[in-house]
Amino acid sequence: MGVGVGLFLFAAGAILTFAVEKTVNGIDLQTVGVILMIVGGLGVVLSLLFWSGGTPLRRRTTVYEDRAGGRRVYEERGDIL
């Protein structure tokens, strides 16, 4: 889910929650709207978190070449929250 989809879900949920006054048998439109707003908000936050370069869950691998020994040294760094 991208930022655009998250914003769309949030906007649709806000419309259902605050602007629609119709009632439907078996469905509470305000509850559906709140659920859509929560899912849209989480989608935006997670998209921005993983889209940015400084995500805390990214694993970095750096390769150093040792010219004297002819071998490669791998350094892995995983920032977990």
PDB file of N, CA, C and O in Angstrom:
ATOM      1  N   MET A   1       0.857  -1.162   0.000  1.00  0.00           N
ATOM      2  CA  MET A   1       0.000   0.000   0.000  1.00  0.00           C
ATOM      3  C   MET A   1       0.900   1.220   0.000  1.00  0.00           C
ATOM      4  O   MET A   1       1.827   1.322   0.804  1.00  0.00           O
ATOM      5  N   GLY A   2       0.625   2.130  -0.894  1.00  0.00           N
ATOM      6  CA  GLY A   2       1.402   3.343  -0.964  1.00  0.00           C
ATOM      7  C   GLY A   2       0.768   4.471  -0.170  1.00  0.00           C
ATOM      8  O   GLY A   2      -0.275   4.312   0.463  1.00  0.00           O
ATOM      9  N   VAL A   3       1.429   5.607  -0.226  1.00  0.00           N
ATOM     10  CA  VAL A   3       0.938   6.772   0.494  1.00  0.00           C
ATOM     11  C   VAL A   3      -0.399   7.227  -0.083  1.00  0.00           C
ATOM     12  O   VAL A   3      -1.307   7.604   0.658  1.00  0.00           O
ATOM     13  N   GLY A   4      -0.513   7.190  -1.403  1.00  0.00           N
ATOM     14  CA  GLY A   4      -1.752   7.626  -2.049  1.00  0.00           C
ATOM     15  C   GLY A   4      -2.944   6.771  -1.668  1.00  0.00           C
ATOM     16  O   GLY A   4      -4.024   7.297  -1.402  1.00  0.00           O
ATOM     17  N   VAL A   5      -2.762   5.464  -1.638  1.00  0.00           N
ATOM     18  CA  VAL A   5      -3.849   4.560  -1.253  1.00  0.00           C
ATOM     19  C   VAL A   5      -4.222   4.769   0.211  1.00  0.00           C
ATOM     20  O   VAL A   5      -5.401   4.757   0.565  1.00  0.00           O
ATOM     21  N   GLY A   6      -3.227   4.959   1.048  1.00  0.00           N
ATOM     22  CA  GLY A   6      -3.491   5.211   2.463  1.00  0.00           C
ATOM     23  C   GLY A   6      -4.278   6.495   2.677  1.00  0.00           C
ATOM     24  O   GLY A   6      -5.214   6.531   3.476  1.00  0.00           O
ATOM     25  N   LEU A   7      -3.896   7.551   1.961  1.00  0.00           N
ATOM     26  CA  LEU A   7      -4.630   8.805   2.075  1.00  0.00           C
ATOM     27  C   LEU A   7      -6.053   8.674   1.541  1.00  0.00           C
ATOM     28  O   LEU A   7      -6.985   9.251   2.101  1.00  0.00           O
ATOM     29  N   PHE A   8      -6.220   7.916   0.459  1.00  0.00           N
ATOM     30  CA  PHE A   8      -7.556   7.692  -0.077  1.00  0.00           C
ATOM     31  C   PHE A   8      -8.433   6.946   0.923  1.00  0.00           C
ATOM     32  O   PHE A   8      -9.585   7.320   1.138  1.00  0.00           O
ATOM     33  N   LEU A   9      -7.888   5.885   1.538  1.00  0.00           N
ATOM     34  CA  LEU A   9      -8.666   5.143   2.529  1.00  0.00           C
ATOM     35  C   LEU A   9      -9.009   6.014   3.733  1.00  0.00           C
ATOM     36  O   LEU A   9     -10.118   5.937   4.262  1.00  0.00           O
ATOM     37  N   PHE A  10      -8.071   6.832   4.161  1.00  0.00           N
ATOM     38  CA  PHE A  10      -8.329   7.719   5.289  1.00  0.00           C
ATOM     39  C   PHE A  10      -9.431   8.725   4.940  1.00  0.00           C
ATOM     40  O   PHE A  10     -10.324   8.976   5.750  1.00  0.00           O
ATOM     41  N   ALA A  11      -9.369   9.297   3.741  1.00  0.00           N
ATOM     42  CA  ALA A  11     -10.383  10.270   3.331  1.00  0.00           C
ATOM     43  C   ALA A  11     -11.753   9.609   3.190  1.00  0.00           C
ATOM     44  O   ALA A  11     -12.759  10.177   3.614  1.00  0.00           O
ATOM     45  N   ALA A  12     -11.799   8.418   2.600  1.00  0.00           N
ATOM     46  CA  ALA A  12     -13.078   7.709   2.467  1.00  0.00           C
ATOM     47  C   ALA A  12     -13.655   7.372   3.842  1.00  0.00           C
ATOM     48  O   ALA A  12     -14.864   7.475   4.050  1.00  0.00           O
ATOM     49  N   GLY A  13     -12.808   6.974   4.767  1.00  0.00           N
ATOM     50  CA  GLY A  13     -13.259   6.687   6.119  1.00  0.00           C
ATOM     51  C   GLY A  13     -13.775   7.922   6.830  1.00  0.00           C
ATOM     52  O   GLY A  13     -14.765   7.856   7.557  1.00  0.00           O
ATOM     53  N   ALA A  14     -13.107   9.053   6.623  1.00  0.00           N
ATOM     54  CA  ALA A  14     -13.568  10.298   7.247  1.00  0.00           C
ATOM     55  C   ALA A  14     -14.918  10.726   6.679  1.00  0.00           C
ATOM     56  O   ALA A  14     -15.774  11.223   7.411  1.00  0.00           O
ATOM     57  N   ILE A  15     -15.105  10.533   5.386  1.00  0.00           N
ATOM     58  CA  ILE A  15     -16.399  10.862   4.782  1.00  0.00           C
ATOM     59  C   ILE A  15     -17.489   9.970   5.352  1.00  0.00           C
ATOM     60  O   ILE A  15     -18.564  10.450   5.712  1.00  0.00           O
ATOM     61  N   LEU A  16     -17.214   8.671   5.433  1.00  0.00           N
ATOM     62  CA  LEU A  16     -18.227   7.765   5.994  1.00  0.00           C
ATOM     63  C   LEU A  16     -18.518   8.072   7.457  1.00  0.00           C
ATOM     64  O   LEU A  16     -19.661   7.959   7.899  1.00  0.00           O
ATOM     65  N   THR A  17     -17.503   8.455   8.204  1.00  0.00           N
ATOM     66  CA  THR A  17     -17.688   8.696   9.633  1.00  0.00           C
ATOM     67  C   THR A  17     -18.407  10.006   9.912  1.00  0.00           C
ATOM     68  O   THR A  17     -19.323  10.046  10.735  1.00  0.00           O
ATOM     69  N   PHE A  18     -18.005  11.079   9.239  1.00  0.00           N
ATOM     70  CA  PHE A  18     -18.484  12.401   9.622  1.00  0.00           C
ATOM     71  C   PHE A  18     -19.531  13.009   8.684  1.00  0.00           C
ATOM     72  O   PHE A  18     -20.266  13.905   9.098  1.00  0.00           O
ATOM     73  N   ALA A  19     -19.617  12.549   7.437  1.00  0.00           N
ATOM     74  CA  ALA A  19     -20.487  13.231   6.481  1.00  0.00           C
ATOM     75  C   ALA A  19     -21.730  12.436   6.084  1.00  0.00           C
ATOM     76  O   ALA A  19     -22.723  13.031   5.666  1.00  0.00           O
ATOM     77  N   VAL A  20     -21.701  11.142   6.201  1.00  0.00           N
ATOM     78  CA  VAL A  20     -22.830  10.325   5.752  1.00  0.00           C
ATOM     79  C   VAL A  20     -23.795  10.132   6.919  1.00  0.00           C
ATOM     80  O   VAL A  20     -23.414   9.701   8.007  1.00  0.00           O
ATOM     81  N   GLU A  21     -25.063  10.467   6.653  1.00  0.00           N
ATOM     82  CA  GLU A  21     -26.080  10.314   7.687  1.00  0.00           C
ATOM     83  C   GLU A  21     -27.095   9.224   7.359  1.00  0.00           C
ATOM     84  O   GLU A  21     -28.052   9.034   8.110  1.00  0.00           O
ATOM     85  N   LYS A  22     -26.913   8.521   6.281  1.00  0.00           N
ATOM     86  CA  LYS A  22     -27.812   7.435   5.907  1.00  0.00           C
ATOM     87  C   LYS A  22     -27.573   6.224   6.792  1.00  0.00           C
ATOM     88  O   LYS A  22     -26.478   6.048   7.327  1.00  0.00           O
ATOM     89  N   THR A  23     -28.573   5.405   6.945  1.00  0.00           N
ATOM     90  CA  THR A  23     -28.438   4.161   7.692  1.00  0.00           C
ATOM     91  C   THR A  23     -28.671   2.989   6.757  1.00  0.00           C
ATOM     92  O   THR A  23     -29.516   3.042   5.863  1.00  0.00           O
ATOM     93  N   VAL A  24     -27.918   1.949   6.979  1.00  0.00           N
ATOM     94  CA  VAL A  24     -28.028   0.728   6.196  1.00  0.00           C
ATOM     95  C   VAL A  24     -28.264  -0.410   7.179  1.00  0.00           C
ATOM     96  O   VAL A  24     -27.583  -0.509   8.200  1.00  0.00           O
ATOM     97  N   ASN A  25     -29.230  -1.266   6.868  1.00  0.00           N
ATOM     98  CA  ASN A  25     -29.520  -2.381   7.759  1.00  0.00           C
ATOM     99  C   ASN A  25     -28.346  -3.359   7.797  1.00  0.00           C
ATOM    100  O   ASN A  25     -27.897  -3.835   6.753  1.00  0.00           O
ATOM    101  N   GLY A  26     -27.857  -3.655   8.982  1.00  0.00           N
ATOM    102  CA  GLY A  26     -26.796  -4.636   9.157  1.00  0.00           C
ATOM    103  C   GLY A  26     -25.395  -4.077   9.083  1.00  0.00           C
ATOM    104  O   GLY A  26     -24.440  -4.794   9.380  1.00  0.00           O
ATOM    105  N   ILE A  27     -25.232  -2.804   8.692  1.00  0.00           N
ATOM    106  CA  ILE A  27     -23.897  -2.213   8.573  1.00  0.00           C
ATOM    107  C   ILE A  27     -23.896  -0.869   9.293  1.00  0.00           C
ATOM    108  O   ILE A  27     -24.762  -0.031   9.045  1.00  0.00           O
ATOM    109  N   ASP A  28     -22.948  -0.666  10.162  1.00  0.00           N
ATOM    110  CA  ASP A  28     -22.770   0.630  10.817  1.00  0.00           C
ATOM    111  C   ASP A  28     -21.718   1.403  10.033  1.00  0.00           C
ATOM    112  O   ASP A  28     -20.527   1.108  10.124  1.00  0.00           O
ATOM    113  N   LEU A  29     -22.159   2.392   9.263  1.00  0.00           N
ATOM    114  CA  LEU A  29     -21.245   3.118   8.380  1.00  0.00           C
ATOM    115  C   LEU A  29     -20.186   3.907   9.158  1.00  0.00           C
ATOM    116  O   LEU A  29     -19.071   4.087   8.668  1.00  0.00           O
ATOM    117  N   GLN A  30     -20.519   4.372  10.350  1.00  0.00           N
ATOM    118  CA  GLN A  30     -19.530   5.099  11.150  1.00  0.00           C
ATOM    119  C   GLN A  30     -18.394   4.173  11.585  1.00  0.00           C
ATOM    120  O   GLN A  30     -17.230   4.576  11.592  1.00  0.00           O
ATOM    121  N   THR A  31     -18.729   2.935  11.948  1.00  0.00           N
ATOM    122  CA  THR A  31     -17.694   1.973  12.336  1.00  0.00           C
ATOM    123  C   THR A  31     -16.817   1.611  11.144  1.00  0.00           C
ATOM    124  O   THR A  31     -15.596   1.519  11.272  1.00  0.00           O
ATOM    125  N   VAL A  32     -17.434   1.409   9.998  1.00  0.00           N
ATOM    126  CA  VAL A  32     -16.655   1.125   8.778  1.00  0.00           C
ATOM    127  C   VAL A  32     -15.733   2.303   8.468  1.00  0.00           C
ATOM    128  O   VAL A  32     -14.586   2.107   8.065  1.00  0.00           O
ATOM    129  N   GLY A  33     -16.229   3.515   8.653  1.00  0.00           N
ATOM    130  CA  GLY A  33     -15.406   4.697   8.410  1.00  0.00           C
ATOM    131  C   GLY A  33     -14.217   4.788   9.341  1.00  0.00           C
ATOM    132  O   GLY A  33     -13.114   5.131   8.915  1.00  0.00           O
ATOM    133  N   VAL A  34     -14.435   4.480  10.617  1.00  0.00           N
ATOM    134  CA  VAL A  34     -13.321   4.512  11.577  1.00  0.00           C
ATOM    135  C   VAL A  34     -12.290   3.444  11.228  1.00  0.00           C
ATOM    136  O   VAL A  34     -11.087   3.692  11.311  1.00  0.00           O
ATOM    137  N   ILE A  35     -12.749   2.271  10.842  1.00  0.00           N
ATOM    138  CA  ILE A  35     -11.814   1.199  10.453  1.00  0.00           C
ATOM    139  C   ILE A  35     -11.004   1.631   9.237  1.00  0.00           C
ATOM    140  O   ILE A  35      -9.793   1.413   9.201  1.00  0.00           O
ATOM    141  N   LEU A  36     -11.641   2.233   8.247  1.00  0.00           N
ATOM    142  CA  LEU A  36     -10.913   2.698   7.061  1.00  0.00           C
ATOM    143  C   LEU A  36      -9.909   3.792   7.416  1.00  0.00           C
ATOM    144  O   LEU A  36      -8.813   3.833   6.856  1.00  0.00           O
ATOM    145  N   MET A  37     -10.274   4.674   8.338  1.00  0.00           N
ATOM    146  CA  MET A  37      -9.331   5.721   8.753  1.00  0.00           C
ATOM    147  C   MET A  37      -8.122   5.118   9.464  1.00  0.00           C
ATOM    148  O   MET A  37      -6.998   5.572   9.249  1.00  0.00           O
ATOM    149  N   ILE A  38      -8.326   4.117  10.296  1.00  0.00           N
ATOM    150  CA  ILE A  38      -7.210   3.478  10.992  1.00  0.00           C
ATOM    151  C   ILE A  38      -6.297   2.770  10.009  1.00  0.00           C
ATOM    152  O   ILE A  38      -5.076   2.912  10.077  1.00  0.00           O
ATOM    153  N   VAL A  39      -6.885   2.001   9.087  1.00  0.00           N
ATOM    154  CA  VAL A  39      -6.080   1.275   8.095  1.00  0.00           C
ATOM    155  C   VAL A  39      -5.335   2.253   7.193  1.00  0.00           C
ATOM    156  O   VAL A  39      -4.163   2.035   6.884  1.00  0.00           O
ATOM    157  N   GLY A  40      -5.991   3.318   6.770  1.00  0.00           N
ATOM    158  CA  GLY A  40      -5.331   4.318   5.929  1.00  0.00           C
ATOM    159  C   GLY A  40      -4.200   5.024   6.650  1.00  0.00           C
ATOM    160  O   GLY A  40      -3.132   5.243   6.078  1.00  0.00           O
ATOM    161  N   GLY A  41      -4.431   5.384   7.916  1.00  0.00           N
ATOM    162  CA  GLY A  41      -3.375   6.039   8.691  1.00  0.00           C
ATOM    163  C   GLY A  41      -2.170   5.137   8.900  1.00  0.00           C
ATOM    164  O   GLY A  41      -1.028   5.576   8.762  1.00  0.00           O
ATOM    165  N   LEU A  42      -2.425   3.870   9.234  1.00  0.00           N
ATOM    166  CA  LEU A  42      -1.315   2.917   9.385  1.00  0.00           C
ATOM    167  C   LEU A  42      -0.581   2.710   8.065  1.00  0.00           C
ATOM    168  O   LEU A  42       0.644   2.592   8.044  1.00  0.00           O
ATOM    169  N   GLY A  43      -1.327   2.668   6.970  1.00  0.00           N
ATOM    170  CA  GLY A  43      -0.699   2.510   5.654  1.00  0.00           C
ATOM    171  C   GLY A  43       0.216   3.667   5.323  1.00  0.00           C
ATOM    172  O   GLY A  43       1.306   3.459   4.791  1.00  0.00           O
ATOM    173  N   VAL A  44      -0.205   4.880   5.626  1.00  0.00           N
ATOM    174  CA  VAL A  44       0.628   6.059   5.359  1.00  0.00           C
ATOM    175  C   VAL A  44       1.879   6.034   6.223  1.00  0.00           C
ATOM    176  O   VAL A  44       2.982   6.266   5.729  1.00  0.00           O
ATOM    177  N   VAL A  45       1.713   5.754   7.508  1.00  0.00           N
ATOM    178  CA  VAL A  45       2.858   5.738   8.416  1.00  0.00           C
ATOM    179  C   VAL A  45       3.866   4.666   8.017  1.00  0.00           C
ATOM    180  O   VAL A  45       5.067   4.930   7.969  1.00  0.00           O
ATOM    181  N   LEU A  46       3.385   3.456   7.730  1.00  0.00           N
ATOM    182  CA  LEU A  46       4.302   2.381   7.346  1.00  0.00           C
ATOM    183  C   LEU A  46       4.959   2.647   5.992  1.00  0.00           C
ATOM    184  O   LEU A  46       6.136   2.338   5.807  1.00  0.00           O
ATOM    185  N   SER A  47       4.216   3.213   5.053  1.00  0.00           N
ATOM    186  CA  SER A  47       4.814   3.539   3.757  1.00  0.00           C
ATOM    187  C   SER A  47       5.921   4.573   3.913  1.00  0.00           C
ATOM    188  O   SER A  47       6.985   4.444   3.308  1.00  0.00           O
ATOM    189  N   LEU A  48       5.672   5.598   4.722  1.00  0.00           N
ATOM    190  CA  LEU A  48       6.704   6.607   4.924  1.00  0.00           C
ATOM    191  C   LEU A  48       7.903   6.048   5.679  1.00  0.00           C
ATOM    192  O   LEU A  48       9.042   6.433   5.417  1.00  0.00           O
ATOM    193  N   LEU A  49       7.649   5.150   6.607  1.00  0.00           N
ATOM    194  CA  LEU A  49       8.742   4.558   7.375  1.00  0.00           C
ATOM    195  C   LEU A  49       9.653   3.728   6.489  1.00  0.00           C
ATOM    196  O   LEU A  49      10.876   3.843   6.578  1.00  0.00           O
ATOM    197  N   PHE A  50       9.079   2.898   5.642  1.00  0.00           N
ATOM    198  CA  PHE A  50       9.893   2.041   4.788  1.00  0.00           C
ATOM    199  C   PHE A  50      10.363   2.733   3.523  1.00  0.00           C
ATOM    200  O   PHE A  50      11.295   2.260   2.872  1.00  0.00           O
ATOM    201  N   TRP A  51       9.737   3.843   3.164  1.00  0.00           N
ATOM    202  CA  TRP A  51      10.132   4.582   1.977  1.00  0.00           C
ATOM    203  C   TRP A  51      11.332   5.467   2.257  1.00  0.00           C
ATOM    204  O   TRP A  51      12.142   5.719   1.366  1.00  0.00           O
ATOM    205  N   SER A  52      11.451   5.939   3.484  1.00  0.00           N
ATOM    206  CA  SER A  52      12.561   6.818   3.834  1.00  0.00           C
ATOM    207  C   SER A  52      13.862   6.022   3.909  1.00  0.00           C
ATOM    208  O   SER A  52      13.850   4.807   4.103  1.00  0.00           O
ATOM    209  N   GLY A  53      14.956   6.709   3.756  1.00  0.00           N
ATOM    210  CA  GLY A  53      16.250   6.041   3.776  1.00  0.00           C
ATOM    211  C   GLY A  53      16.676   5.596   5.160  1.00  0.00           C
ATOM    212  O   GLY A  53      17.537   4.725   5.283  1.00  0.00           O
ATOM    213  N   GLY A  54      16.107   6.161   6.193  1.00  0.00           N
ATOM    214  CA  GLY A  54      16.538   5.854   7.545  1.00  0.00           C
ATOM    215  C   GLY A  54      15.632   4.880   8.263  1.00  0.00           C
ATOM    216  O   GLY A  54      15.389   5.020   9.462  1.00  0.00           O
ATOM    217  N   THR A  55      15.138   3.911   7.552  1.00  0.00           N
ATOM    218  CA  THR A  55      14.252   2.943   8.186  1.00  0.00           C
ATOM    219  C   THR A  55      15.006   2.138   9.242  1.00  0.00           C
ATOM    220  O   THR A  55      16.140   1.725   9.001  1.00  0.00           O
ATOM    221  N   PRO A  56      14.415   1.912  10.378  1.00  0.00           N
ATOM    222  CA  PRO A  56      15.129   1.188  11.435  1.00  0.00           C
ATOM    223  C   PRO A  56      15.255  -0.309  11.174  1.00  0.00           C
ATOM    224  O   PRO A  56      15.966  -0.994  11.910  1.00  0.00           O
ATOM    225  N   LEU A  57      14.598  -0.828  10.167  1.00  0.00           N
ATOM    226  CA  LEU A  57      14.649  -2.266   9.909  1.00  0.00           C
ATOM    227  C   LEU A  57      15.537  -2.610   8.719  1.00  0.00           C
ATOM    228  O   LEU A  57      15.511  -3.743   8.239  1.00  0.00           O
ATOM    229  N   ARG A  58      16.315  -1.658   8.241  1.00  0.00           N
ATOM    230  CA  ARG A  58      17.145  -1.905   7.073  1.00  0.00           C
ATOM    231  C   ARG A  58      18.456  -2.566   7.469  1.00  0.00           C
ATOM    232  O   ARG A  58      19.063  -2.199   8.475  1.00  0.00           O
ATOM    233  N   ARG A  59      18.882  -3.521   6.694  1.00  0.00           N
ATOM    234  CA  ARG A  59      20.150  -4.206   6.918  1.00  0.00           C
ATOM    235  C   ARG A  59      21.153  -3.691   5.883  1.00  0.00           C
ATOM    236  O   ARG A  59      20.876  -3.664   4.684  1.00  0.00           O
ATOM    237  N   ARG A  60      22.314  -3.288   6.374  1.00  0.00           N
ATOM    238  CA  ARG A  60      23.344  -2.745   5.486  1.00  0.00           C
ATOM    239  C   ARG A  60      24.528  -3.698   5.423  1.00  0.00           C
ATOM    240  O   ARG A  60      24.959  -4.247   6.437  1.00  0.00           O
ATOM    241  N   THR A  61      25.038  -3.882   4.232  1.00  0.00           N
ATOM    242  CA  THR A  61      26.216  -4.716   4.048  1.00  0.00           C
ATOM    243  C   THR A  61      27.297  -3.878   3.372  1.00  0.00           C
ATOM    244  O   THR A  61      27.056  -3.278   2.325  1.00  0.00           O
ATOM    245  N   THR A  62      28.464  -3.837   3.958  1.00  0.00           N
ATOM    246  CA  THR A  62      29.594  -3.117   3.400  1.00  0.00           C
ATOM    247  C   THR A  62      30.690  -4.131   3.085  1.00  0.00           C
ATOM    248  O   THR A  62      30.988  -5.009   3.896  1.00  0.00           O
ATOM    249  N   VAL A  63      31.288  -4.002   1.901  1.00  0.00           N
ATOM    250  CA  VAL A  63      32.331  -4.933   1.480  1.00  0.00           C
ATOM    251  C   VAL A  63      33.651  -4.178   1.423  1.00  0.00           C
ATOM    252  O   VAL A  63      33.777  -3.158   0.745  1.00  0.00           O
ATOM    253  N   TYR A  64      34.633  -4.701   2.152  1.00  0.00           N
ATOM    254  CA  TYR A  64      35.985  -4.162   2.121  1.00  0.00           C
ATOM    255  C   TYR A  64      36.880  -5.196   1.455  1.00  0.00           C
ATOM    256  O   TYR A  64      36.805  -6.385   1.762  1.00  0.00           O
ATOM    257  N   GLU A  65      37.716  -4.741   0.551  1.00  0.00           N
ATOM    258  CA  GLU A  65      38.653  -5.654  -0.091  1.00  0.00           C
ATOM    259  C   GLU A  65      40.022  -5.503   0.562  1.00  0.00           C
ATOM    260  O   GLU A  65      40.586  -4.410   0.617  1.00  0.00           O
ATOM    261  N   ASP A  66      40.538  -6.616   1.050  1.00  0.00           N
ATOM    262  CA  ASP A  66      41.859  -6.650   1.652  1.00  0.00           C
ATOM    263  C   ASP A  66      42.855  -6.983   0.546  1.00  0.00           C
ATOM    264  O   ASP A  66      42.939  -8.133   0.115  1.00  0.00           O
ATOM    265  N   ARG A  67      43.592  -6.009   0.094  1.00  0.00           N
ATOM    266  CA  ARG A  67      44.493  -6.217  -1.049  1.00  0.00           C
ATOM    267  C   ARG A  67      45.690  -7.093  -0.689  1.00  0.00           C
ATOM    268  O   ARG A  67      46.216  -7.808  -1.542  1.00  0.00           O
ATOM    269  N   ALA A  68      46.112  -7.042   0.546  1.00  0.00           N
ATOM    270  CA  ALA A  68      47.271  -7.844   0.934  1.00  0.00           C
ATOM    271  C   ALA A  68      46.916  -9.327   0.965  1.00  0.00           C
ATOM    272  O   ALA A  68      47.684 -10.157   0.477  1.00  0.00           O
ATOM    273  N   GLY A  69      45.784  -9.661   1.521  1.00  0.00           N
ATOM    274  CA  GLY A  69      45.400 -11.069   1.645  1.00  0.00           C
ATOM    275  C   GLY A  69      44.535 -11.551   0.504  1.00  0.00           C
ATOM    276  O   GLY A  69      44.325 -12.756   0.361  1.00  0.00           O
ATOM    277  N   GLY A  70      44.023 -10.636  -0.321  1.00  0.00           N
ATOM    278  CA  GLY A  70      43.187 -11.023  -1.444  1.00  0.00           C
ATOM    279  C   GLY A  70      41.820 -11.558  -1.042  1.00  0.00           C
ATOM    280  O   GLY A  70      41.244 -12.374  -1.763  1.00  0.00           O
ATOM    281  N   ARG A  71      41.305 -11.129   0.059  1.00  0.00           N
ATOM    282  CA  ARG A  71      39.998 -11.614   0.499  1.00  0.00           C
ATOM    283  C   ARG A  71      39.072 -10.426   0.742  1.00  0.00           C
ATOM    284  O   ARG A  71      39.501  -9.278   0.856  1.00  0.00           O
ATOM    285  N   ARG A  72      37.808 -10.748   0.815  1.00  0.00           N
ATOM    286  CA  ARG A  72      36.811  -9.712   1.067  1.00  0.00           C
ATOM    287  C   ARG A  72      36.291  -9.848   2.487  1.00  0.00           C
ATOM    288  O   ARG A  72      36.085 -10.950   2.993  1.00  0.00           O
ATOM    289  N   VAL A  73      36.090  -8.722   3.101  1.00  0.00           N
ATOM    290  CA  VAL A  73      35.561  -8.687   4.460  1.00  0.00           C
ATOM    291  C   VAL A  73      34.172  -8.064   4.387  1.00  0.00           C
ATOM    292  O   VAL A  73      34.010  -6.946   3.898  1.00  0.00           O
ATOM    293  N   TYR A  74      33.188  -8.783   4.871  1.00  0.00           N
ATOM    294  CA  TYR A  74      31.804  -8.300   4.870  1.00  0.00           C
ATOM    295  C   TYR A  74      31.441  -7.812   6.263  1.00  0.00           C
ATOM    296  O   TYR A  74      31.680  -8.484   7.266  1.00  0.00           O
ATOM    297  N   GLU A  75      30.873  -6.652   6.290  1.00  0.00           N
ATOM    298  CA  GLU A  75      30.403  -6.102   7.556  1.00  0.00           C
ATOM    299  C   GLU A  75      28.910  -5.869   7.422  1.00  0.00           C
ATOM    300  O   GLU A  75      28.476  -5.068   6.595  1.00  0.00           O
ATOM    301  N   GLU A  76      28.122  -6.563   8.231  1.00  0.00           N
ATOM    302  CA  GLU A  76      26.680  -6.391   8.187  1.00  0.00           C
ATOM    303  C   GLU A  76      26.243  -5.645   9.436  1.00  0.00           C
ATOM    304  O   GLU A  76      26.704  -5.915  10.545  1.00  0.00           O
ATOM    305  N   ARG A  77      25.351  -4.711   9.223  1.00  0.00           N
ATOM    306  CA  ARG A  77      24.823  -3.944  10.326  1.00  0.00           C
ATOM    307  C   ARG A  77      23.315  -3.888  10.176  1.00  0.00           C
ATOM    308  O   ARG A  77      22.804  -3.359   9.189  1.00  0.00           O
ATOM    309  N   GLY A  78      22.618  -4.417  11.128  1.00  0.00           N
ATOM    310  CA  GLY A  78      21.163  -4.376  11.102  1.00  0.00           C
ATOM    311  C   GLY A  78      20.653  -3.571  12.268  1.00  0.00           C
ATOM    312  O   GLY A  78      20.802  -3.957  13.427  1.00  0.00           O
ATOM    313  N   ASP A  79      20.043  -2.435  11.944  1.00  0.00           N
ATOM    314  CA  ASP A  79      19.473  -1.599  12.996  1.00  0.00           C
ATOM    315  C   ASP A  79      18.061  -2.088  13.256  1.00  0.00           C
ATOM    316  O   ASP A  79      17.162  -1.864  12.446  1.00  0.00           O
ATOM    317  N   ILE A  80      17.868  -2.741  14.362  1.00  0.00           N
ATOM    318  CA  ILE A  80      16.539  -3.214  14.718  1.00  0.00           C
ATOM    319  C   ILE A  80      15.981  -2.271  15.760  1.00  0.00           C
ATOM    320  O   ILE A  80      16.395  -2.276  16.919  1.00  0.00           O
ATOM    321  N   LEU A  81      15.052  -1.478  15.333  1.00  0.00           N
ATOM    322  CA  LEU A  81      14.371  -0.491  16.166  1.00  0.00           C
ATOM    323  C   LEU A  81      15.353   0.059  17.153  1.00  0.00           C
ATOM    324  O   LEU A  81      14.999   0.914  17.965  1.00  0.00           O
TER     325      LEU A  81
END
